């Protein structure tokens, strides 16, 4: 018999900010790991609007809304070059 104790594997998790980061914190975090810049609300809400450097960013998370933006109404949603 083995006396080795096994524990269930827990993968590492990202630390998402509770609110939108300021510009300097955003840039520092972006360099380290871009996904850590995503605010916690993105995982709770269907749609989140943030601003960065004077530009509005719209995050759409619900699958039917994503399809509407990318396919159904793509001509009215401006995309960055």
C-alpha positions in Angstrom: 0.0 0.0 0.0 1.1 3.5 -0.8 0.8 6.3 1.7 1.0 9.0 -0.9 -1.8 11.5 -0.6 -3.3 12.7 -3.8 -5.1 15.9 -4.3 -7.4 17.0 -7.1 -5.7 19.2 -9.7 -6.7 22.8 -9.5 -5.5 24.7 -12.6 -4.1 28.2 -12.2 -6.6 31.0 -12.6 -6.2 34.6 -13.9 -6.7 37.5 -11.6 -9.3 39.8 -13.3 -9.8 43.3 -12.0 -13.0 44.3 -10.3 -13.3 47.4 -12.4 -11.6 48.9 -15.4 -7.9 49.5 -15.0 -6.4 52.9 -15.4 -4.2 53.5 -18.4 -0.8 52.8 -16.9 -2.1 49.7 -15.0 -3.8 48.5 -18.2 -0.6 48.8 -20.2 1.5 47.1 -17.6 -1.0 44.3 -17.3 -1.4 44.1 -21.1 2.3 43.4 -21.5 2.3 40.7 -18.8 -0.9 38.9 -19.9 -3.6 40.6 -22.1 -6.4 38.4 -20.8 -5.8 39.8 -17.3 -7.0 43.3 -18.5 -10.5 41.9 -18.9 -12.7 43.2 -16.1 -14.6 40.6 -14.0 -17.9 42.0 -15.3 -17.1 40.4 -18.7 -17.8 37.0 -17.1 -21.1 38.1 -15.5 -22.7 40.4 -18.0 -23.9 39.9 -21.6 -22.4 43.2 -22.8 -19.8 45.5 -21.3 -18.6 48.9 -22.5 -15.2 50.4 -21.5 -13.1 53.2 -22.7 -9.4 53.2 -23.5 -7.4 56.1 -24.7 -10.5 58.0 -25.8 -12.0 55.0 -27.7 -15.0 53.1 -26.7 -14.6 49.3 -26.5 -17.6 47.1 -26.6 -17.3 43.5 -25.3 -20.2 41.2 -26.3 -20.2 37.9 -24.5 -23.6 36.2 -25.2 -23.4 33.9 -28.2 -26.6 35.3 -30.0 -25.3 38.8 -29.5 -21.9 37.9 -30.9 -23.5 36.4 -34.0 -25.7 39.6 -34.4 -22.6 41.8 -34.3 -20.3 39.7 -36.5 -22.9 38.4 -39.0 -26.3 40.0 -38.8 -25.4 43.7 -38.4 -21.7 43.7 -39.3 -22.1 46.7 -41.6 -23.1 49.1 -38.7 -20.5 48.0 -36.2 -17.2 49.7 -36.8 -14.1 47.6 -36.4 -10.6 48.8 -35.8 -8.3 48.6 -38.8 
